[in-house]
Amino acid sequence: MPTPLAPERADLPLRVAIVGFGRVGQAVTRRLLAQPRLTTGARPWRVVALADSHGCLLDPGGIDLAGALREKQRCGRLPRPLEEFEDGWSDEPPELLLELARSAPDTAEPGLRWISRALEHGSDVVTSDKSPIARRGRELRRLAARTGAELRCSTTVGGFVPVLPALRDGGGGAEVHRLTAIVNGTCQYVLNRVDSGTPFRVAVEEACERGLAERPPSWDLLGFDSAFKGAILHQWLFDSELAPEAVRREPLDELRLARRARAAGEGRRVAALLEVRPDAVELRLRPVSRGGPWDVTGAENVFCVETRHAGSVWLRGTGAGPAATASGVLADALALPRSRTESRPNAGRAGGWLDSPPGPVERSGGVPA
Ligand SMILES: NC(=O)c1ccc[n+]([C@@H]2O[C@H](COP(=O)([O-])OP(=O)(O)OC[C@H]3O[C@@H](n4cnc5c(N)ncnc54)[C@H](OP(=O)(O)O)[C@@H]3O)[C@@H](O)[C@H]2O)c1
């Protein structure tokens, strides 16, 4: 177990590094500026390193965050060469890494490299980056367990909706056997607009204009975003190594939606529901009752967790957006254990994930439509 900091070090600044200075990274930075007294235990946070894809800023005395935001707005990049950020780690790794980059879906880089490196050093990691967790989450949490570091990734699924922390704290004992969810804001937006009479193509264009979807929006509409979230949820619930490619996806396109909407009939509409079970993860366009729990008219995420011993639990709330995601990142970071050692090699402590996942159970019951 990590030993507590010596009393004379207990109020020294906590060295924090941030990788990824896009919408979420900048939203976190603005929150740090608005809350300058943020502490872990008695230790005030000090951001000593900050990187985007082209450059970085380093300052052991604390980076001028307002200046960094201005620089990014003005030049689109941070001024120092990125190699300096890499070199800085060998000298003095941060104690907490906020990994907020957008990693490649296939290789999970650069996030995978940064997260692994931090955990190897015994540094805690909070990430919002789906690919490294969906692809290698199990391995990363084992690495964290070996070095006594913590790995938190609540915002990779559900944004600010604390579905992963809820499952970690309560899922094991109750034996979750199915989770059904609306997890993609773009699909939800398009479904809502089409339901209220907007042509499909116009609805997709609006989603792009509002910054809900990337251009092209196929990542969301073809179900890849949901597949990555489904893989993370499956890992989390069943300690699996399910790849995002193993998630069955029903793409959202104009013809399919028209067919599904006709079949749904009176008093029902169509929702894109992700279902996570021990034997499979599926994303399907399903008919749901108007006015029912899945009739979501805003950009909310909704989760229904069905357990064997404790009935169902529902969670709903803001599933995306820089401000909500930044709040989730900070919530993860502030929930980290309060006493940290200076070096924690091979401490052999369990990571922040579900330690004893429930075994596979039979399907039973149903989610109200
Ligand atoms: N936005 C949301 O609502 C939301 C919600 C939940 C999760 N997330 C996840 O959170 C992460 C950040 O989201 P975002 O919306 O902030 O994305 P974004 O605006 O695209 O920003 C991504 C950031 O990662 C940086 N980056 C890319 N490659 C890098 C590298 N090799 N080294 C260092 N930095 C690198 C980019 O650098 P440049 O600035 O130089 O391009 C950019 O600063 C993503 O993984 C996303 O999937 C986002």
The ligand as an SDF file (V2000), in Angstrom:
LIG
                    3D

 48 52  0  0  0  0  0  0  0  0999 V2000
  -16.2400   16.8590  -26.3340 N   0  0  0  0  0  0  0  0  0  0  0  0
  -17.0160   16.0520  -25.6310 C   0  0  0  0  0  0  0  0  0  0  0  0
  -18.1910   16.3180  -25.3750 O   0  0  0  0  0  0  0  0  0  0  0  0
  -16.4590   14.7570  -25.0960 C   0  0  0  0  0  0  0  0  0  0  0  0
  -17.2480   13.9760  -24.2190 C   0  0  0  0  0  0  0  0  0  0  0  0
  -16.7130   12.7920  -23.6820 C   0  0  0  0  0  0  0  0  0  0  0  0
  -15.4280   12.3870  -24.0920 C   0  0  0  0  0  0  0  0  0  0  0  0
  -14.7030   13.1520  -24.9780 N   0  0  0  0  0  0  0  0  0  0  0  0
  -13.3770   12.6960  -25.3630 C   0  0  0  0  0  0  0  0  0  0  0  0
  -12.4270   13.5850  -24.7700 O   0  0  0  0  0  0  0  0  0  0  0  0
  -11.3000   13.7340  -25.6450 C   0  0  0  0  0  0  0  0  0  0  0  0
  -11.1260   15.2140  -25.9630 C   0  0  0  0  0  0  0  0  0  0  0  0
  -12.3050   15.6750  -26.5940 O   0  0  0  0  0  0  0  0  0  0  0  0
  -12.3380   17.1210  -27.2920 P   0  0  0  0  0  0  0  0  0  0  0  0
  -13.7470   17.3630  -27.6430 O   0  0  0  0  0  0  0  0  0  0  0  0
  -11.5910   18.0810  -26.4430 O   0  0  0  0  0  0  0  0  0  0  0  0
  -11.4930   16.7990  -28.6100 O   0  0  0  0  0  0  0  0  0  0  0  0
  -10.7410   17.8500  -29.5400 P   0  0  0  0  0  0  0  0  0  0  0  0
  -11.3730   19.1920  -29.4180 O   0  0  0  0  0  0  0  0  0  0  0  0
  -10.6260   17.1930  -30.8650 O   0  0  0  0  0  0  0  0  0  0  0  0
   -9.2960   17.9570  -28.8700 O   0  0  0  0  0  0  0  0  0  0  0  0
   -8.4100   16.8700  -28.8740 C   0  0  0  0  0  0  0  0  0  0  0  0
   -7.0910   17.3490  -28.3560 C   0  0  0  0  0  0  0  0  0  0  0  0
   -6.1460   16.2720  -28.4140 O   0  0  0  0  0  0  0  0  0  0  0  0
   -4.9410   16.8080  -28.9440 C   0  0  0  0  0  0  0  0  0  0  0  0
   -4.0630   15.7740  -29.5000 N   0  0  0  0  0  0  0  0  0  0  0  0
   -4.2840   15.0080  -30.5710 C   0  0  0  0  0  0  0  0  0  0  0  0
   -3.1930   14.2560  -30.7890 N   0  0  0  0  0  0  0  0  0  0  0  0
   -2.2840   14.5730  -29.8320 C   0  0  0  0  0  0  0  0  0  0  0  0
   -0.9520   14.1840  -29.5330 C   0  0  0  0  0  0  0  0  0  0  0  0
   -0.3300   13.3050  -30.3160 N   0  0  0  0  0  0  0  0  0  0  0  0
   -0.3180   14.7050  -28.4540 N   0  0  0  0  0  0  0  0  0  0  0  0
   -0.9310   15.6230  -27.6950 C   0  0  0  0  0  0  0  0  0  0  0  0
   -2.1870   16.0540  -27.9340 N   0  0  0  0  0  0  0  0  0  0  0  0
   -2.8530   15.5350  -28.9950 C   0  0  0  0  0  0  0  0  0  0  0  0
   -5.4000   17.7970  -29.9910 C   0  0  0  0  0  0  0  0  0  0  0  0
   -4.3330   18.6480  -30.3430 O   0  0  0  0  0  0  0  0  0  0  0  0
   -4.5520   19.9460  -31.2970 P   0  0  0  0  0  0  0  0  0  0  0  0
   -5.2440   20.9580  -30.4120 O   0  0  0  0  0  0  0  0  0  0  0  0
   -3.1750   20.3380  -31.6480 O   0  0  0  0  0  0  0  0  0  0  0  0
   -5.3820   19.4840  -32.4570 O   0  0  0  0  0  0  0  0  0  0  0  0
   -6.4900   18.4960  -29.1990 C   0  0  0  0  0  0  0  0  0  0  0  0
   -5.9240   19.4500  -28.3470 O   0  0  0  0  0  0  0  0  0  0  0  0
  -11.5930   12.8990  -26.8940 C   0  0  0  0  0  0  0  0  0  0  0  0
  -10.9640   11.6460  -26.7550 O   0  0  0  0  0  0  0  0  0  0  0  0
  -13.1120   12.7370  -26.8550 C   0  0  0  0  0  0  0  0  0  0  0  0
  -13.5500   11.5520  -27.4810 O   0  0  0  0  0  0  0  0  0  0  0  0
  -15.1920   14.3320  -25.4560 C   0  0  0  0  0  0  0  0  0  0  0  0
  1  2  1  0
  2  3  2  0
  2  4  1  0
  4  5  1  0
  4 48  2  0
  5  6  2  0
  6  7  1  0
  7  8  2  0
  8  9  1  0
  8 48  1  0
  9 10  1  0
  9 46  1  0
 10 11  1  0
 11 12  1  0
 11 44  1  0
 12 13  1  0
 13 14  1  0
 14 15  2  0
 14 16  1  0
 14 17  1  0
 17 18  1  0
 18 19  2  0
 18 20  1  0
 18 21  1  0
 21 22  1  0
 22 23  1  0
 23 24  1  0
 23 42  1  0
 24 25  1  0
 25 26  1  0
 25 36  1  0
 26 27  1  0
 26 35  1  0
 27 28  2  0
 28 29  1  0
 29 30  1  0
 29 35  2  0
 30 31  1  0
 30 32  2  0
 32 33  1  0
 33 34  2  0
 34 35  1  0
 36 37  1  0
 36 42  1  0
 37 38  1  0
 38 39  2  0
 38 40  1  0
 38 41  1  0
 42 43  1  0
 44 45  1  0
 44 46  1  0
 46 47  1  0
M  CHG  2   8   1  16  -1
M  END
$$$$
